[in-house]
C-alpha cells in the first residue's frame, strides 16, 4: 500500500490538469487495467486466473486441515486460519474483477462498488498487518514463557485478540474511504489502474486532494510500521531468550517454532520496503509491481506454512495422502 502511494506522489496527475474544475455526474468508473500492457491482456488473464485458483485452493487446504485435525486446533493455527481467510478475501476482492477487465467482458464498476472494493482491500491489508503482530506475540509467549503459554494464550484471549485485530483493521480505513467517496469527481471516469486503488481514484477528484493524500499516507505508515515495530520488539525478546538456552538442540527447536512466521514477516515487510524505491520506474511498472505485491503474498503464505511446518505436512498425509509431496520431509 505504501508503494502505491509513493508511485502516486511521483505520478504526473494529468487527469486533474485536464479535467479542470467541472464536476461530473457519472455513476460508474472504467478500470483501464495496466495501461502499458494492454497488448498482453490474454497472457495476464491466464496468469491471474492461475494465481487466483492456487491462492484459493492453498488457503482452503489450510482451513480444511485445521478443522479436521485436532492436533492443529491450537492458538497458532487459529491465527493461521484467520491469515488464510484474509488472504482469500484479499485475492477475491481484486482478481475476479481484474479478470473481467482483462477479458474485455466488463471494465466498468459502479461508484458504490468501486469504493466498496477500495474499502475492503485497505481493510484486509490493515487487518493482516495487525494479525502478523498478533502472531508474533503468540510466538513470543511460546518461546519466552513456554510454561505459561496455555494459561496466557487461552481460547478467551485468542478471541479477544482476533476480535480486536478485525475491528481495528476494518474501523480505521472507513474514515478515509467515507471522505474520499464524498469528493466531487470530474469529467474523466477512467481509473488508470487494475483495481480501485485509493490514490488512482482520488486523482480524478476536482477538489484539492493534497490533505487527503498525505492523511491517507500517514494512515498507511501507521498501519504498516506500528505492527512492524511490535514484531521487531517481540523477536528481539525471543532472540535474547533463545541465546540463554544451554543446548544447541533447544535453541534449534525454539527457532524452528518461529521459522514460518519469520519467513512471512521478512517477505512481507522487506518486499514492501524494497518496492518503495520507485525511482526510474514508470507508472505502469508501479501498477504491475504494486499489484503483484497484493496478489502474490496470499498465494505464498499458505505455501510457507505448509512446506515449513511438520504438523501441517503430517496432517496433509493423514487426510489427503499427499505422500509424494511430503513424505521425505516428515521423516526429518
Secondary structure, DSSP 8 states (H G I E B T S, - for coil): -HHHHHHHHHS--HHHHHHTT-B---SEEEE---GGGGGGHHHHHHHHHHHHHHHHHHHHHHHHHHHH-GGG-SHHHHHHHHHHHHHHHHHHHHHHHHHHHHHTS--EEEHHHHHHHHHHHHHHHHHHHHHHHHHHHHHHHHHHSGGGHHHHS-HHHHHHHHHHHHHHHHHHHHHHHHHHHTS-BBS--EESSSS--HHHHHTTBSS--HHHHHHHHHHHHHHHHHHHHHHHHHHHHHHHHHHT-SSHHHHHHHHHHHHHHHHHHHHHHHHHHHHT--TT--HHHHHHHHHHHHHHHHHHHHHHHHHT-HHHHHHHHHHH--HHHHHHHHT-
